[in-house]
Amino acid sequence: MPDIKPVALITGASAGIGAALANVFADNGHALVLIARRAPQLDALADTIETRGHGRPHVIAMDLGEAGAAARIENELRERGLAPQFLVNNAGFGLLGPAASLDRQQQLAMIDLNVRVLTELSLRFVESLARHRGGILNVASIASFMPGPGMAVYHATKAYVLSLSEALHRELEPRGVRVTALCPGPVETEFMARAGIPENYFPHFLSRSAERVAQEGYDGLMRGQRVVIPRFNNKVAAMLARFLPRRVVLWLVRKVAHPDLG
């Protein structure tokens, strides 16, 4: 039986924070498996990483929202002689607008990808992650800490990601598996356009580049941090959300984050 090669498996890797994380993991010597829907973007990223002197990443073009996607990933890895040492759950999307006005099926698809797929992948590969003394990096959001009128379902999904990640951090620590929730503020990526968020919509003092967010997320995972919140202003926002009365948090989110929604 051929040797099994440990890899870092990154979902939503075709652009934005996912692509930035792929570069950071490659720069630190990890073999990669990149997963996203768009094959041309994945191949271009794999070419770039190889050109920079790293091993060429394995590419799996797949819609994670399709039934049985996680099982197909596991089978694909087995056939290639690969096993996850690190899992980066970055795939996800948001939608801007009042929940009652947005397309219901799109919002349910958001829950499916942001919550169900992330959970299934996190639990499916635990044995491999423990065997290789690796970890899970779940990309959550500063939205995880507060209800979000104006992006209600998105905020709710990210609150789930934070809660699950913190619990798994404690449960899997004795097995040598690190679990970190990465909670960035606004990042100017394709995520914004897909969510229907105009350019420069969020306050600039909360934003950070995808590259900085990726590096801080990677460093936090390797240190075994439970939660990583890039940028001091976002740390303050998360702290205030936990201590202010809920009605005040709701008012602030609506007025500061989504002032154009009325």
FIZA-867743 format. One record per residue: chain; residue number from 1; residue in three letters; x, y, z of N, C-alpha, C in turn. Coordinates in nm, 2 decimals. Example, Ala and Ser with C-alpha at 12.3 -4.5 7.8 and 13.67 -1.06 7.14 Angstrom:
2
A;1;ALA;1.32;-0.57;0.78;1.23;-0.45;0.78;1.32;-0.33;0.78
A;2;SER;1.28;-0.22;0.71;1.37;-0.11;0.71;1.29;0.00;0.79
// end
This chain:
262
A;1;MET;0.08;-0.12;0.00;0.00;0.00;0.00;0.09;0.12;0.00
A;2;PRO;0.07;0.22;-0.09;0.15;0.34;-0.10;0.13;0.42;0.03
A;3;ASP;0.24;0.50;0.05;0.23;0.59;0.17;0.12;0.70;0.15
A;4;ILE;0.06;0.73;0.26;-0.05;0.83;0.25;0.02;0.97;0.28
A;5;LYS;-0.01;1.07;0.19;0.05;1.20;0.21;-0.04;1.29;0.28
A;6;PRO;0.00;1.35;0.39;-0.08;1.45;0.46;-0.09;1.58;0.38
A;7;VAL;-0.21;1.64;0.38;-0.24;1.76;0.30;-0.32;1.86;0.38
A;8;ALA;-0.32;1.99;0.34;-0.41;2.09;0.39;-0.52;2.10;0.29
A;9;LEU;-0.64;2.07;0.33;-0.76;2.08;0.24;-0.83;2.21;0.26
A;10;ILE;-0.84;2.29;0.16;-0.90;2.43;0.17;-1.02;2.44;0.08
A;11;THR;-1.14;2.47;0.13;-1.26;2.49;0.05;-1.27;2.64;0.02
A;12;GLY;-1.35;2.66;-0.09;-1.37;2.80;-0.13;-1.24;2.87;-0.16
A;13;ALA;-1.15;2.79;-0.23;-1.01;2.83;-0.25;-0.99;2.91;-0.38
A;14;SER;-1.09;2.94;-0.46;-1.06;3.00;-0.59;-1.04;3.15;-0.58
A;15;ALA;-1.07;3.22;-0.47;-1.05;3.36;-0.47;-1.05;3.41;-0.32
A;16;GLY;-1.02;3.53;-0.30;-1.04;3.60;-0.17;-0.96;3.53;-0.06
A;17;ILE;-1.02;3.52;0.06;-0.95;3.47;0.18;-0.91;3.32;0.15
A;18;GLY;-0.99;3.24;0.08;-0.95;3.11;0.05;-0.82;3.10;-0.03
A;19;ALA;-0.81;3.18;-0.14;-0.68;3.18;-0.22;-0.57;3.23;-0.14
A;20;ALA;-0.59;3.33;-0.05;-0.48;3.39;0.03;-0.44;3.28;0.13
A;21;LEU;-0.53;3.21;0.19;-0.49;3.10;0.28;-0.41;2.99;0.21
A;22;ALA;-0.45;2.96;0.08;-0.37;2.86;0.00;-0.23;2.90;-0.01
A;23;ASN;-0.21;3.03;-0.04;-0.07;3.08;-0.05;0.01;3.08;0.08
A;24;VAL;-0.06;3.11;0.19;0.01;3.10;0.32;0.05;2.96;0.36
A;25;PHE;-0.05;2.87;0.34;-0.02;2.73;0.37;0.10;2.68;0.28
A;26;ALA;0.09;2.71;0.15;0.20;2.67;0.06;0.33;2.73;0.10
A;27;ASP;0.34;2.85;0.14;0.46;2.92;0.18;0.52;2.85;0.31
A;28;ASN;0.44;2.78;0.38;0.48;2.72;0.50;0.50;2.57;0.48
A;29;GLY;0.51;2.53;0.36;0.55;2.39;0.33;0.45;2.28;0.32
A;30;HIS;0.32;2.32;0.32;0.21;2.22;0.32;0.18;2.18;0.18
A;31;ALA;0.15;2.06;0.16;0.09;2.01;0.04;-0.06;2.05;0.04
A;32;LEU;-0.11;2.08;-0.07;-0.25;2.14;-0.07;-0.35;2.06;-0.16
A;33;VAL;-0.47;2.06;-0.11;-0.59;2.02;-0.20;-0.68;2.14;-0.20
A;34;LEU;-0.71;2.20;-0.31;-0.79;2.31;-0.33;-0.93;2.27;-0.39
A;35;ILE;-1.03;2.32;-0.32;-1.17;2.28;-0.36;-1.25;2.41;-0.38
A;36;ALA;-1.32;2.42;-0.49;-1.42;2.53;-0.52;-1.49;2.48;-0.65
A;37;ARG;-1.59;2.56;-0.68;-1.67;2.53;-0.80;-1.60;2.56;-0.93
A;38;ARG;-1.52;2.66;-0.94;-1.47;2.71;-1.06;-1.33;2.66;-1.09
A;39;ALA;-1.33;2.56;-1.19;-1.20;2.49;-1.22;-1.10;2.59;-1.28
A;40;PRO;-1.13;2.68;-1.37;-1.03;2.77;-1.42;-0.95;2.85;-1.32
A;41;GLN;-1.03;2.91;-1.22;-0.97;2.98;-1.11;-0.88;2.90;-1.02
A;42;LEU;-0.92;2.77;-1.00;-0.84;2.68;-0.92;-0.71;2.65;-0.99
A;43;ASP;-0.72;2.62;-1.12;-0.60;2.58;-1.20;-0.51;2.70;-1.20
A;44;ALA;-0.56;2.82;-1.22;-0.47;2.94;-1.22;-0.40;2.96;-1.09
A;45;LEU;-0.47;2.94;-0.98;-0.41;2.95;-0.85;-0.30;2.84;-0.83
A;46;ALA;-0.33;2.72;-0.87;-0.24;2.61;-0.86;-0.11;2.64;-0.94
A;47;ASP;-0.13;2.70;-1.06;-0.02;2.73;-1.15;0.07;2.84;-1.08
A;48;THR;0.01;2.94;-1.01;0.08;3.04;-0.95;0.16;2.99;-0.83
A;49;ILE;0.10;2.90;-0.75;0.17;2.84;-0.64;0.29;2.76;-0.69
A;50;GLU;0.27;2.68;-0.79;0.38;2.60;-0.85;0.49;2.69;-0.90
A;51;THR;0.45;2.80;-0.97;0.55;2.89;-1.03;0.64;2.95;-0.92
A;52;ARG;0.58;2.96;-0.80;0.66;3.02;-0.69;0.75;2.92;-0.62
A;53;GLY;0.76;2.80;-0.68;0.86;2.70;-0.63;0.80;2.60;-0.53
A;54;HIS;0.67;2.60;-0.52;0.60;2.50;-0.43;0.55;2.38;-0.51
A;55;GLY;0.52;2.27;-0.44;0.45;2.16;-0.51;0.32;2.20;-0.56
A;56;ARG;0.28;2.15;-0.68;0.16;2.19;-0.74;0.04;2.14;-0.65
A;57;PRO;-0.05;2.22;-0.61;-0.17;2.17;-0.54;-0.26;2.08;-0.62
A;58;HIS;-0.32;1.98;-0.55;-0.43;1.90;-0.61;-0.55;1.99;-0.62
A;59;VAL;-0.62;1.98;-0.73;-0.74;2.06;-0.75;-0.86;1.97;-0.77
A;60;ILE;-0.97;2.00;-0.69;-1.10;1.93;-0.71;-1.21;2.04;-0.73
A;61;ALA;-1.26;2.04;-0.85;-1.36;2.14;-0.89;-1.50;2.07;-0.85
A;62;MET;-1.57;2.13;-0.76;-1.69;2.07;-0.71;-1.78;2.17;-0.64
A;63;ASP;-1.91;2.15;-0.66;-2.01;2.24;-0.58;-2.04;2.17;-0.45
A;64;LEU;-1.99;2.22;-0.34;-2.01;2.16;-0.21;-2.15;2.15;-0.17
A;65;GLY;-2.24;2.23;-0.23;-2.38;2.23;-0.19;-2.45;2.11;-0.25
A;66;GLU;-2.39;2.03;-0.34;-2.45;1.91;-0.39;-2.45;1.80;-0.29
A;67;ALA;-2.56;1.72;-0.30;-2.57;1.60;-0.21;-2.45;1.51;-0.23
A;68;GLY;-2.39;1.46;-0.12;-2.28;1.37;-0.12;-2.15;1.43;-0.15
A;69;ALA;-2.13;1.56;-0.15;-2.01;1.62;-0.19;-1.89;1.58;-0.09
A;70;ALA;-1.92;1.57;0.04;-1.82;1.54;0.13;-1.77;1.40;0.11
A;71;ALA;-1.86;1.31;0.08;-1.82;1.17;0.06;-1.73;1.16;-0.07
A;72;ARG;-1.77;1.24;-0.17;-1.69;1.23;-0.29;-1.55;1.29;-0.27
A;73;ILE;-1.54;1.39;-0.19;-1.41;1.45;-0.15;-1.32;1.34;-0.08
A;74;GLU;-1.38;1.27;0.01;-1.31;1.16;0.09;-1.26;1.06;-0.01
A;75;ASN;-1.35;1.01;-0.10;-1.31;0.91;-0.20;-1.20;0.96;-0.29
A;76;GLU;-1.21;1.08;-0.33;-1.11;1.14;-0.42;-0.97;1.15;-0.35
A;77;LEU;-0.97;1.19;-0.23;-0.85;1.19;-0.15;-0.79;1.05;-0.14
A;78;ARG;-0.87;0.95;-0.11;-0.82;0.82;-0.09;-0.76;0.76;-0.22
A;79;GLU;-0.83;0.79;-0.33;-0.77;0.75;-0.46;-0.64;0.81;-0.50
A;80;ARG;-0.62;0.93;-0.45;-0.49;1.00;-0.48;-0.39;0.97;-0.37
A;81;GLY;-0.42;0.89;-0.27;-0.32;0.86;-0.16;-0.30;0.98;-0.07
A;82;LEU;-0.40;1.06;-0.05;-0.39;1.18;0.04;-0.48;1.17;0.16
A;83;ALA;-0.45;1.24;0.27;-0.53;1.24;0.39;-0.51;1.38;0.45
A;84;PRO;-0.63;1.44;0.50;-0.62;1.57;0.56;-0.54;1.57;0.69
A;85;GLN;-0.45;1.66;0.69;-0.38;1.70;0.82;-0.44;1.83;0.87
A;86;PHE;-0.47;1.92;0.78;-0.54;2.04;0.82;-0.66;2.06;0.72
A;87;LEU;-0.77;2.11;0.78;-0.89;2.13;0.71;-0.92;2.28;0.73
A;88;VAL;-0.94;2.35;0.62;-0.98;2.49;0.62;-1.12;2.50;0.56
A;89;ASN;-1.22;2.53;0.64;-1.35;2.55;0.59;-1.38;2.70;0.57
A;90;ASN;-1.35;2.74;0.44;-1.36;2.87;0.40;-1.48;2.90;0.31
A;91;ALA;-1.53;2.79;0.25;-1.65;2.81;0.15;-1.77;2.86;0.23
A;92;GLY;-1.83;2.96;0.17;-1.95;3.02;0.23;-1.99;3.15;0.16
A;93;PHE;-2.11;3.20;0.18;-2.15;3.32;0.12;-2.26;3.39;0.21
A;94;GLY;-2.28;3.52;0.18;-2.38;3.60;0.25;-2.47;3.67;0.16
A;95;LEU;-2.58;3.72;0.21;-2.67;3.80;0.13;-2.71;3.93;0.21
A;96;LEU;-2.71;4.04;0.14;-2.75;4.17;0.21;-2.89;4.19;0.18
A;97;GLY;-2.97;4.23;0.29;-3.11;4.27;0.27;-3.19;4.21;0.38
A;98;PRO;-3.31;4.26;0.40;-3.40;4.20;0.50;-3.44;4.06;0.47
A;99;ALA;-3.43;3.97;0.56;-3.45;3.83;0.54;-3.59;3.80;0.47
A;100;ALA;-3.69;3.87;0.51;-3.82;3.85;0.45;-3.83;3.89;0.30
A;101;SER;-3.73;3.97;0.26;-3.74;4.02;0.12;-3.64;3.94;0.03
A;102;LEU;-3.55;3.87;0.09;-3.45;3.80;0.00;-3.51;3.66;-0.04
A;103;ASP;-3.45;3.61;-0.15;-3.49;3.48;-0.20;-3.48;3.37;-0.09
A;104;ARG;-3.59;3.30;-0.06;-3.59;3.20;0.05;-3.49;3.09;0.01
A;105;GLN;-3.50;3.04;-0.11;-3.41;2.92;-0.15;-3.26;2.96;-0.14
A;106;GLN;-3.23;3.08;-0.18;-3.09;3.12;-0.16;-3.04;3.12;-0.02
A;107;GLN;-3.13;3.17;0.07;-3.10;3.18;0.21;-3.08;3.03;0.27
A;108;LEU;-3.17;2.94;0.23;-3.16;2.80;0.27;-3.03;2.74;0.22
A;109;ALA;-2.99;2.78;0.10;-2.86;2.73;0.04;-2.75;2.78;0.12
A;110;MET;-2.76;2.91;0.17;-2.66;2.97;0.25;-2.64;2.89;0.38
A;111;ILE;-2.75;2.85;0.44;-2.74;2.77;0.56;-2.68;2.64;0.53
A;112;ASP;-2.71;2.58;0.42;-2.66;2.45;0.39;-2.51;2.45;0.37
A;113;LEU;-2.46;2.55;0.30;-2.31;2.56;0.28;-2.24;2.61;0.40
A;114;ASN;-2.29;2.72;0.46;-2.22;2.78;0.58;-2.22;2.69;0.70
A;115;VAL;-2.32;2.61;0.71;-2.34;2.53;0.84;-2.33;2.38;0.81
A;116;ARG;-2.42;2.32;0.73;-2.42;2.18;0.72;-2.29;2.13;0.66
A;117;VAL;-2.24;2.19;0.55;-2.12;2.14;0.48;-2.00;2.15;0.57
A;118;LEU;-1.99;2.27;0.64;-1.88;2.29;0.73;-1.88;2.19;0.84
A;119;THR;-2.00;2.16;0.89;-2.01;2.06;1.00;-1.97;1.92;0.95
A;120;GLU;-2.02;1.88;0.84;-1.99;1.75;0.79;-1.84;1.73;0.76
A;121;LEU;-1.78;1.82;0.70;-1.64;1.81;0.67;-1.55;1.81;0.80
A;122;SER;-1.59;1.90;0.90;-1.52;1.90;1.02;-1.52;1.77;1.10
A;123;LEU;-1.64;1.70;1.09;-1.65;1.57;1.17;-1.60;1.45;1.09
A;124;ARG;-1.61;1.46;0.96;-1.58;1.35;0.87;-1.43;1.31;0.88
A;125;PHE;-1.34;1.41;0.90;-1.20;1.39;0.89;-1.13;1.40;1.02
A;126;VAL;-1.20;1.39;1.13;-1.14;1.40;1.26;-1.03;1.29;1.28
A;127;GLU;-1.05;1.17;1.24;-0.95;1.06;1.27;-0.82;1.10;1.19
A;128;SER;-0.83;1.14;1.07;-0.72;1.18;0.99;-0.64;1.30;1.06
A;129;LEU;-0.72;1.40;1.10;-0.66;1.52;1.16;-0.58;1.48;1.29
A;130;ALA;-0.64;1.39;1.37;-0.58;1.34;1.49;-0.45;1.26;1.46
A;131;ARG;-0.46;1.18;1.36;-0.35;1.09;1.33;-0.23;1.17;1.29
A;132;HIS;-0.25;1.28;1.22;-0.15;1.37;1.17;-0.12;1.49;1.26
A;133;ARG;-0.18;1.50;1.37;-0.16;1.61;1.47;-0.18;1.74;1.40
A;134;GLY;-0.30;1.75;1.33;-0.32;1.88;1.26;-0.43;1.96;1.32
A;135;GLY;-0.52;2.01;1.24;-0.63;2.10;1.29;-0.73;2.15;1.19
A;136;ILE;-0.82;2.22;1.24;-0.93;2.28;1.16;-0.93;2.43;1.18
A;137;LEU;-0.94;2.50;1.07;-0.95;2.64;1.07;-1.09;2.67;1.00
A;138;ASN;-1.18;2.72;1.08;-1.32;2.75;1.03;-1.33;2.90;1.01
A;139;VAL;-1.35;2.95;0.89;-1.36;3.09;0.87;-1.50;3.14;0.91
A;140;ALA;-1.51;3.21;1.02;-1.64;3.26;1.07;-1.64;3.41;1.03
A;141;SER;-1.67;3.50;1.12;-1.68;3.64;1.09;-1.70;3.72;1.22
A;142;ILE;-1.67;3.85;1.21;-1.71;3.93;1.32;-1.86;3.93;1.34
A;143;ALA;-1.93;3.89;1.24;-2.08;3.88;1.25;-2.12;3.77;1.34
A;144;SER;-2.02;3.68;1.37;-2.05;3.57;1.46;-2.09;3.62;1.60
A;145;PHE;-2.05;3.74;1.64;-2.07;3.78;1.78;-2.20;3.86;1.80
A;146;MET;-2.28;3.88;1.69;-2.39;3.97;1.71;-2.50;3.94;1.61
A;147;PRO;-2.63;3.96;1.65;-2.74;3.94;1.55;-2.73;4.05;1.44
A;148;GLY;-2.77;4.02;1.32;-2.75;4.11;1.21;-2.87;4.15;1.13
A;149;PRO;-2.95;4.24;1.18;-3.06;4.29;1.10;-3.00;4.35;0.97
A;150;GLY;-3.04;4.31;0.86;-2.98;4.35;0.73;-2.90;4.24;0.67
A;151;MET;-2.86;4.14;0.75;-2.79;4.02;0.70;-2.82;3.91;0.80
A;152;ALA;-2.95;3.89;0.83;-2.99;3.81;0.95;-2.95;3.67;0.94
A;153;VAL;-2.97;3.60;0.83;-2.94;3.46;0.82;-2.79;3.44;0.81
A;154;TYR;-2.72;3.53;0.74;-2.57;3.52;0.74;-2.51;3.53;0.88
A;155;HIS;-2.55;3.63;0.96;-2.50;3.64;1.09;-2.53;3.52;1.17
A;156;ALA;-2.65;3.46;1.16;-2.69;3.34;1.23;-2.60;3.22;1.20
A;157;THR;-2.57;3.21;1.07;-2.48;3.09;1.03;-2.34;3.11;1.09
A;158;LYS;-2.30;3.23;1.09;-2.16;3.25;1.14;-2.16;3.24;1.30
A;159;ALA;-2.27;3.27;1.36;-2.27;3.25;1.51;-2.26;3.10;1.53
A;160;TYR;-2.33;3.02;1.45;-2.32;2.87;1.46;-2.17;2.83;1.44
A;161;VAL;-2.10;2.88;1.34;-1.97;2.84;1.31;-1.88;2.87;1.43
A;162;LEU;-1.89;2.99;1.49;-1.81;3.02;1.61;-1.84;2.93;1.73
A;163;SER;-1.97;2.90;1.75;-2.01;2.81;1.86;-1.95;2.67;1.84
A;164;LEU;-1.97;2.62;1.72;-1.92;2.48;1.70;-1.77;2.48;1.71
A;165;SER;-1.70;2.58;1.66;-1.55;2.58;1.66;-1.50;2.58;1.80
A;166;GLU;-1.56;2.67;1.88;-1.52;2.68;2.02;-1.54;2.54;2.10
A;167;ALA;-1.65;2.48;2.07;-1.68;2.35;2.14;-1.58;2.24;2.09
A;168;LEU;-1.56;2.24;1.96;-1.47;2.14;1.90;-1.32;2.16;1.95
A;169;HIS;-1.29;2.29;1.97;-1.16;2.32;2.02;-1.13;2.25;2.15
A;170;ARG;-1.24;2.25;2.24;-1.22;2.19;2.37;-1.23;2.04;2.36
A;171;GLU;-1.32;1.98;2.27;-1.34;1.84;2.26;-1.22;1.77;2.20
A;172;LEU;-1.16;1.83;2.10;-1.06;1.77;2.02;-0.92;1.80;2.07
A;173;GLU;-0.90;1.89;2.16;-0.77;1.92;2.21;-0.70;1.80;2.27
A;174;PRO;-0.76;1.72;2.35;-0.69;1.60;2.41;-0.64;1.50;2.30
A;175;ARG;-0.70;1.51;2.18;-0.65;1.43;2.07;-0.55;1.49;1.98
A;176;GLY;-0.50;1.61;2.02;-0.40;1.68;1.95;-0.44;1.75;1.83
A;177;VAL;-0.57;1.78;1.82;-0.63;1.85;1.70;-0.66;1.99;1.74
A;178;ARG;-0.60;2.09;1.68;-0.63;2.23;1.70;-0.75;2.27;1.62
A;179;VAL;-0.84;2.35;1.68;-0.95;2.40;1.61;-0.96;2.55;1.64
A;180;THR;-0.96;2.63;1.53;-0.96;2.78;1.54;-1.07;2.84;1.46
A;181;ALA;-1.14;2.93;1.52;-1.24;3.01;1.44;-1.17;3.14;1.40
A;182;LEU;-1.17;3.17;1.28;-1.11;3.30;1.22;-1.23;3.39;1.20
A;183;CYS;-1.23;3.50;1.27;-1.34;3.60;1.26;-1.30;3.73;1.21
A;184;PRO;-1.29;3.75;1.08;-1.25;3.88;1.03;-1.37;3.97;1.02
A;185;GLY;-1.33;4.10;1.01;-1.43;4.20;0.97;-1.45;4.20;0.82
A;186;PRO;-1.49;4.31;0.76;-1.51;4.32;0.62;-1.38;4.30;0.54
A;187;VAL;-1.38;4.23;0.44;-1.26;4.21;0.35;-1.31;4.23;0.21
A;188;GLU;-1.24;4.31;0.13;-1.28;4.34;0.00;-1.25;4.23;-0.09
A;189;THR;-1.34;4.13;-0.11;-1.32;4.02;-0.20;-1.45;4.00;-0.28
A;190;GLU;-1.45;3.89;-0.36;-1.57;3.86;-0.44;-1.69;3.83;-0.35
A;191;PHE;-1.67;3.79;-0.23;-1.78;3.77;-0.13;-1.87;3.89;-0.13
A;192;MET;-1.82;4.01;-0.13;-1.90;4.13;-0.13;-2.00;4.14;-0.25
A;193;ALA;-1.94;4.12;-0.37;-2.03;4.13;-0.49;-2.14;4.02;-0.48
A;194;ARG;-2.10;3.90;-0.45;-2.20;3.79;-0.44;-2.31;3.82;-0.34
A;195;ALA;-2.27;3.88;-0.23;-2.37;3.92;-0.13;-2.45;4.04;-0.16
A;196;GLY;-2.42;4.11;-0.27;-2.49;4.23;-0.31;-2.45;4.35;-0.23
A;197;ILE;-2.33;4.35;-0.18;-2.28;4.46;-0.09;-2.20;4.56;-0.18
A;198;PRO;-2.24;4.68;-0.19;-2.17;4.78;-0.27;-2.03;4.80;-0.22
A;199;GLU;-1.94;4.85;-0.31;-1.80;4.88;-0.27;-1.80;4.99;-0.16
A;200;ASN;-1.71;4.98;-0.07;-1.69;5.08;0.04;-1.82;5.09;0.13
A;201;TYR;-1.90;4.98;0.14;-2.02;4.98;0.21;-2.00;4.98;0.36
A;202;PHE;-1.90;4.90;0.41;-1.87;4.90;0.55;-1.77;5.00;0.60
A;203;PRO;-1.77;5.04;0.72;-1.67;5.14;0.77;-1.53;5.09;0.75
A;204;HIS;-1.44;5.17;0.69;-1.31;5.13;0.66;-1.23;5.09;0.78
A;205;PHE;-1.25;5.14;0.90;-1.17;5.11;1.01;-1.19;4.96;1.06
A;206;LEU;-1.29;4.89;1.00;-1.31;4.75;1.04;-1.25;4.66;0.93
A;207;SER;-1.20;4.71;0.82;-1.16;4.62;0.71;-1.01;4.58;0.72
A;208;ARG;-0.98;4.47;0.65;-0.84;4.42;0.65;-0.82;4.35;0.52
A;209;SER;-0.70;4.34;0.47;-0.68;4.27;0.34;-0.69;4.12;0.36
A;210;ALA;-0.73;4.05;0.25;-0.74;3.90;0.26;-0.61;3.84;0.30
A;211;GLU;-0.50;3.90;0.25;-0.36;3.84;0.28;-0.33;3.85;0.43
A;212;ARG;-0.37;3.97;0.49;-0.34;3.98;0.63;-0.43;3.89;0.72
A;213;VAL;-0.55;3.88;0.68;-0.65;3.79;0.75;-0.60;3.65;0.74
A;214;ALA;-0.55;3.60;0.62;-0.51;3.47;0.60;-0.38;3.44;0.69
A;215;GLN;-0.29;3.53;0.69;-0.17;3.51;0.77;-0.20;3.50;0.92
A;216;GLU;-0.29;3.59;0.97;-0.33;3.59;1.11;-0.40;3.46;1.14
A;217;GLY;-0.49;3.41;1.05;-0.56;3.29;1.08;-0.47;3.17;1.08
A;218;TYR;-0.37;3.16;0.99;-0.28;3.05;0.99;-0.19;3.06;1.12
A;219;ASP;-0.14;3.17;1.16;-0.06;3.18;1.28;-0.14;3.14;1.40
A;220;GLY;-0.26;3.18;1.41;-0.35;3.15;1.52;-0.37;3.00;1.53
A;221;LEU;-0.40;2.94;1.42;-0.42;2.79;1.41;-0.30;2.72;1.46
A;222;MET;-0.18;2.76;1.41;-0.06;2.69;1.45;-0.03;2.71;1.60
A;223;ARG;-0.07;2.82;1.66;-0.05;2.84;1.80;-0.16;2.77;1.88
A;224;GLY;-0.26;2.72;1.82;-0.37;2.65;1.89;-0.46;2.75;1.95
A;225;GLN;-0.48;2.87;1.90;-0.58;2.97;1.95;-0.72;2.92;1.92
A;226;ARG;-0.81;2.95;2.01;-0.95;2.91;1.99;-1.02;3.01;1.90
A;227;VAL;-0.99;3.14;1.91;-1.05;3.24;1.82;-0.95;3.34;1.78
A;228;VAL;-0.95;3.38;1.65;-0.87;3.48;1.60;-0.95;3.59;1.54
A;229;ILE;-0.94;3.71;1.59;-1.01;3.83;1.54;-0.91;3.93;1.49
A;230;PRO;-0.89;3.93;1.35;-0.80;4.03;1.30;-0.84;4.17;1.32
A;231;ARG;-0.75;4.25;1.36;-0.76;4.40;1.38;-0.82;4.43;1.51
A;232;PHE;-0.76;4.53;1.58;-0.80;4.57;1.71;-0.94;4.62;1.72
A;233;ASN;-0.98;4.70;1.62;-1.12;4.75;1.61;-1.22;4.64;1.61
A;234;ASN;-1.20;4.54;1.54;-1.29;4.43;1.54;-1.29;4.35;1.67
A;235;LYS;-1.18;4.34;1.74;-1.18;4.29;1.88;-1.27;4.37;1.97
A;236;VAL;-1.26;4.50;1.96;-1.34;4.58;2.04;-1.49;4.56;2.01
A;237;ALA;-1.52;4.55;1.88;-1.66;4.53;1.84;-1.72;4.40;1.90
A;238;ALA;-1.63;4.30;1.89;-1.68;4.17;1.94;-1.70;4.17;2.09
A;239;MET;-1.61;4.24;2.16;-1.62;4.25;2.31;-1.75;4.33;2.34
A;240;LEU;-1.77;4.44;2.28;-1.89;4.52;2.31;-2.02;4.44;2.28
A;241;ALA;-2.02;4.36;2.17;-2.14;4.28;2.14;-2.17;4.19;2.25
A;242;ARG;-2.07;4.14;2.33;-2.10;4.05;2.43;-2.14;4.11;2.56
A;243;PHE;-2.11;4.24;2.58;-2.14;4.30;2.71;-2.25;4.41;2.70
A;244;LEU;-2.28;4.46;2.58;-2.39;4.56;2.57;-2.52;4.49;2.57
A;245;PRO;-2.63;4.56;2.62;-2.76;4.50;2.61;-2.79;4.46;2.46
A;246;ARG;-2.87;4.35;2.44;-2.89;4.30;2.31;-2.96;4.41;2.22
A;247;ARG;-3.06;4.48;2.28;-3.13;4.58;2.20;-3.04;4.69;2.15
A;248;VAL;-2.93;4.72;2.23;-2.84;4.82;2.18;-2.75;4.77;2.07
A;249;VAL;-2.71;4.64;2.08;-2.63;4.58;1.97;-2.71;4.57;1.84
A;250;LEU;-2.84;4.54;1.85;-2.93;4.54;1.73;-2.93;4.67;1.67
A;251;TRP;-2.95;4.77;1.75;-2.96;4.91;1.70;-2.83;4.95;1.63
A;252;LEU;-2.71;4.92;1.69;-2.58;4.96;1.64;-2.55;4.89;1.51
A;253;VAL;-2.58;4.76;1.50;-2.56;4.69;1.38;-2.64;4.75;1.26
A;254;ARG;-2.76;4.78;1.29;-2.85;4.83;1.18;-2.80;4.97;1.14
A;255;LYS;-2.76;5.05;1.24;-2.72;5.19;1.21;-2.58;5.21;1.16
A;256;VAL;-2.49;5.12;1.21;-2.35;5.14;1.17;-2.32;5.05;1.05
A;257;ALA;-2.36;4.92;1.05;-2.32;4.83;0.94;-2.42;4.84;0.82
A;258;HIS;-2.55;4.87;0.85;-2.64;4.87;0.74;-2.73;4.99;0.74
A;259;PRO;-2.67;5.11;0.74;-2.75;5.23;0.75;-2.84;5.26;0.63
A;260;ASP;-2.81;5.20;0.51;-2.89;5.23;0.39;-3.01;5.15;0.38
A;261;LEU;-3.03;5.05;0.48;-3.15;4.96;0.47;-3.26;5.02;0.55
A;262;GLY;-3.25;5.14;0.61;-3.36;5.20;0.67;-3.38;5.16;0.82
// end
